[in-house]
Amino acid sequence: MAGGGVKFGTSGLRGPAAALEGQVARRYVAAFLRHAGLAGGSRVFLGRDFRVSSPAIMRDCAAAIGAAGLEPVDCGTLPTPALALHAMAAGGAAIMVTGSHIPGDRNGLKFYLASGEISKANEAGIVAALRDEVVPDFAGEMADEAAAAEARYVARFASLLPEGVLAGWRIGVFEHSSVARDLLGLILRGFGAEVVSLGRSADFVPVDTEAFGDAVFAPLPGWVADYGLDAIVSADGDGDRPLLMDGRGGFVRGDVLGLITARYLGAQSVVTPVTSNSGIERTGAFSRVVRTRVGSPYVIEAMAGAPGAAIGFEANGGTFVGENVKAAGVALPPLVTRDAVLPLLCALGLAAAKGRSVAEVVVELPLQHALAGRLQDVPGEKSAAFLARLAGDTDYARRLFVPHGIAGLSDIDGLQFRTEAGDMVHFRASGNAPELRCYVEAGTEAGARELLDWGLAVAAREVG
């Protein structure tokens, strides 16, 4: 009934596009509508990314919405946070058709209640509400609110930075197939930047903003030099995970972007997964730092109890705005779903306001050197077996870590080892794709690179 390989991951429903399209997508949407208890005549807002399969799956969503006596509203190709913002403003539910950063032959659905992104409890409720049913095709026409949704999203950032603060900055937008590509350029120009369009693609490109070593990023340092850029910005397929390269050709990690954003907005509480840099606590800038498992639902759940002005972010840089947050003295309404544009603007705006480069702003932060990598095409059962043995067999773990030693272990999400030198190696299975991920921290960049190479080699040997 559910469809082969289709399941909830760290953020939304994911699976092979061929398995999701058709009745499987319709049944999950019907289950979501039942679980949400939406009244007849309610509007449900739809958006999608640029994958080849997304238009058909969006039509499947509309079919289930129409069959339930509700009205589907087409918001077009737009960032996930823009869809969520528009739907929440209208008091409606929303569904984004996207596989985010994973390969184009896969796809997914992200569900939003009128109150925001669904929780893990909601995911369980949707699964419980699944029925073996046949949902008919959608025969009507959807209302078109794409322009209105985009305009609302752009307006959200109007007072985030001082007027004209990016004048004199030359910023490249790595457009590829991100739904955020045109809006990023529009917003940056609005603050005075000169924008250079780079790498636009008519085909879907899976861009993982944490995997800096992927071949898709190889041209970026050359673009910085060739076009005389102060920075390059981008986002993943559905525009909720940011990418920033500084004017020296160095990538800025997502958790660093989140940290800069939290400081720029005067956060008192920070909520972030265990994979974010351990230096966040060492800044001393926040009265409370809460660590969670990886996945937006866990961050959102923890933000609900965070006191004062609360900002959440993940290691991928996707940033959440909680209650009591202000920008330049003006309240910034909550948007508790990942956003890519907000952290990019905060980092660029802070650097420009200080008269410094992005690299100079980053180097001032008291952070460990951190890197991340992944082994692709690793079945979930192999990752699980490796992690279970690491956790349960102390002798096995110590043999693997002979070059570094083990001084501590955290199992909040996957296994995070502290070495005798005070460095960190963290193994966890991806919740979205058949991948085993490795995160490391060390006191020097060279040490982090050596540790990552070692961690990936060990993992490859053990799961191979």
Phi, psi and omega in degrees: 000318185284333182101135185298123175078003180266123181200165176283136178247214181289336180206089176099176179276135182222155175171177176303137182302319181296329179281329183281322187296142177095224187294331180296311178300318182297320181292320178294319178295317177300320179294320177299316181295321177295314181298321181286341179065038183289138181282152178304137181091350179296151179265138177236125189265135185239140173221170182204164173263191187267012178297150179301325184278347189293320179301317180294319180291325176296323177294325175297320177299315180298324179298314181292323179294314179296320180296335179273004180080021180249170184252117176280139180238126184272115177256006172074203177269112184205162179298145178307314179297331177292320176296313181299316180299315182294317181294317181296322178297329179270358182070029184242165174279165181212155176222125177256126177270106183196147169256012178059243187261358186279167187305156188293343178276003176243162180205184182189180178227134171248127186254140178228130168278174177298336180273349179131195184301142182289158180263175174296325176295322176295320178302316178296324178294323178294314179299320179293333182271359179297140177230153175276086187227163175248117181262125183291163178298158175271123186257351186266192176245140179272144171296145183252113178236029182298313182296319181294320180293318178295317181297321179297320181293314179298319181296332180302329186263002188303320182252014182292320181241158175298149181300131177070016186296336181262012176300133182091352177269139178246111189240127175272140173249109175284100193277323187031240180239029179285138177289351179270357193300313182287322180292323176302311179299317180299314183292318180295319177297326179298335177260012171099000183285150167271125187250133177246123180280130184225138166063032179292137184231138174278342178259153181289133179241118178283107182250113176264109187288356174262342186262074186296339181278354181297147184300333182298337181267356185304323182286344191298313179302323178295322177297321179304313181288314186295324184256003180060050188269146172277338180189160168237135178238156177196183177208168178283188188303321182254013169071029177241005177229122187272161172223133178222127171246133181280177184288357175260001180087018179256138177285144174257120182300152181298321180290334174291318175300318178297319179297314178301318180297315180299319179289319180299322183268006176067039181295142172262325177243138175237133176239125184204151181292167181296341181280348178286158188304135181291345179289349180302317178294325184290342178297331182068014185275348188233143180286337181211132173237122181249128178259139182229176168290165179284133179132134183302324179301326180288321177296315181298317180299317181288330179293334183299332181253009184279129182280156176070202177287120188244130174236135174244151173202156177254169180296340176279357177093346177302126191242140183246139178252120178265205182283157168068024180264137178233149174236118183054039177081358181254132181300132174258110185303145180302143171214091188269064169210157185299139178226138179264327186290319182304306181295327177297315180294319181296318180293313179294317181296319179296315179298314181296317181296328179274353183070030182236166175278166176299318181299322180292323178293318182293318186293341179284344184282138182278067187248151169290152172287123187233142177221159177221148177213178183207153169254119182271162178059040174255111180304147182304325182291329178289317177299316182298318180295319179298312181293323179295320179291320177300320182284325189261344184242095184300319180296319179299313181299317182292326176295317180296324185266019181308319181293340189236334183077160180239121179253343181190161182213133173238137181239033178302318178205109189074209181230121181246112182262137168261129181275170180294338178274358181090007177275179183223140172228125185233121175253134172206150176277138176295142176271357185245341187208162178285075184222147171250122185258149177228127178242140179223156171223144177208169183287338179230158179296318180296322178295322179293319179296317179296319181292321179294315179301318179295313182298317179293321179295317178298312182297318180299319179294319186283331180261354183286000000 
